[in-house]
Amino acid sequence: VLDTISELGALSGHAQEGAQLTSRMRSQLADIRARVRGRRRPRTMLVMGRDSLALRGVYVSGGVGFLHELLEAAGAENVFADVKREGVQPSNETMLARAPEVIIELHGGADPTPTVLERERSTWSLLSSIPAVRNGRVHLLYGSYLVSPGPRLVRAADTLARVLHPEAFK
């Protein structure tokens, strides 16, 4: 993403602005990495999509792409890092076997009502033997900045880091 921003700046006649933006973003990402450095990296499953109120059509981040890189910058170990694709559609059995300690589900839209949020979160109770579910570490996050590979990715990395390591931001 940072390389693309630099290239777009150069191609559009704004090389200096592109370089300044990417430099600022690199610095901000380094700050996030520094805050979580040395902390235990929880085994995390980053969900990019699933059918509403069901555990069907689940898509998670594999070990390639900006979402995987954000997860690592935020101080997590991606449970699907070994799958060299951006997206993976795991079965319920595979999710059980991978046993994530944290599940973070990203939604590009606006925050739902508290009732809808709780219903969506409780959908995961069908897989209650997953450590993340059993220990109440299923997080549903909303906002277009979370799923857009652009200048707001620093904000997304910060949000993920605060969910994974809230003690590092007190």
Solvent accessible surface area in square Angstrom, and as a share of the most:
residue,aa,sasa,rsa
1,V,56,0.32
2,L,26,0.13
3,D,94,0.49
4,T,74,0.43
5,I,23,0.11
6,S,40,0.26
7,E,104,0.47
8,L,105,0.52
9,G,7,0.07
10,A,60,0.47
11,L,150,0.74
12,S,72,0.46
13,G,66,0.64
14,H,94,0.42
15,A,58,0.45
16,Q,127,0.56
17,E,95,0.43
18,G,6,0.06
19,A,56,0.43
20,Q,96,0.42
21,L,42,0.21
22,T,7,0.04
23,S,67,0.43
24,R,131,0.48
25,M,3,0.01
26,R,122,0.45
27,S,61,0.40
28,Q,73,0.33
29,L,13,0.07
30,A,50,0.39
31,D,89,0.46
32,I,10,0.05
33,R,104,0.38
34,A,54,0.42
35,R,115,0.42
36,V,6,0.03
37,R,166,0.61
38,G,84,0.80
39,R,88,0.32
40,R,160,0.58
41,R,105,0.38
42,P,6,0.04
43,R,79,0.29
44,T,0,0.00
45,M,0,0.00
46,L,0,0.00
47,V,0,0.00
48,M,61,0.27
49,G,22,0.21
50,R,30,0.11
51,D,62,0.32
52,S,83,0.54
53,L,79,0.39
54,A,9,0.07
55,L,16,0.08
56,R,160,0.58
57,G,27,0.26
58,V,3,0.02
59,Y,103,0.39
60,V,0,0.00
61,S,1,0.01
62,G,0,0.00
63,G,10,0.09
64,V,65,0.37
65,G,18,0.18
66,F,40,0.17
67,L,19,0.10
68,H,17,0.08
69,E,107,0.48
70,L,6,0.03
71,L,0,0.00
72,E,74,0.33
73,A,3,0.02
74,A,0,0.00
75,G,1,0.01
76,A,0,0.00
77,E,79,0.35
78,N,5,0.02
79,V,7,0.04
80,F,2,0.01
81,A,29,0.23
82,D,94,0.49
83,V,30,0.17
84,K,142,0.60
85,R,137,0.50
86,E,110,0.49
87,G,26,0.25
88,V,13,0.08
89,Q,100,0.45
90,P,13,0.08
91,S,54,0.35
92,N,54,0.28
93,E,123,0.55
94,T,47,0.27
95,M,1,0.00
96,L,68,0.34
97,A,85,0.66
98,R,60,0.22
99,A,34,0.26
100,P,0,0.00
101,E,46,0.20
102,V,0,0.00
103,I,0,0.00
104,I,0,0.00
105,E,0,0.00
106,L,4,0.02
107,H,45,0.20
108,G,37,0.36
109,G,44,0.42
110,A,93,0.72
111,D,113,0.59
112,P,37,0.23
113,T,80,0.47
114,P,114,0.71
115,T,92,0.54
116,V,64,0.37
117,L,45,0.23
118,E,93,0.42
119,R,127,0.46
120,E,14,0.06
121,R,79,0.29
122,S,54,0.35
123,T,13,0.07
124,W,1,0.00
125,S,67,0.43
126,L,135,0.67
127,L,14,0.07
128,S,65,0.42
129,S,71,0.46
130,I,1,0.00
131,P,25,0.16
132,A,0,0.00
133,V,25,0.15
134,R,146,0.53
135,N,99,0.51
136,G,62,0.60
137,R,73,0.27
138,V,10,0.06
139,H,49,0.22
140,L,13,0.07
141,L,29,0.14
142,Y,41,0.16
143,G,14,0.13
144,S,52,0.34
145,Y,23,0.09
146,L,2,0.01
147,V,57,0.33
148,S,34,0.22
149,P,80,0.50
150,G,14,0.13
151,P,75,0.47
152,R,107,0.39
153,L,9,0.04
154,V,18,0.10
155,R,139,0.51
156,A,1,0.01
157,A,0,0.00
158,D,36,0.19
159,T,28,0.16
160,L,2,0.01
161,A,0,0.00
162,R,112,0.41
163,V,27,0.15
164,L,6,0.03
165,H,7,0.03
166,P,71,0.45
167,E,83,0.37
168,A,14,0.11
169,F,29,0.12
170,K,206,0.87
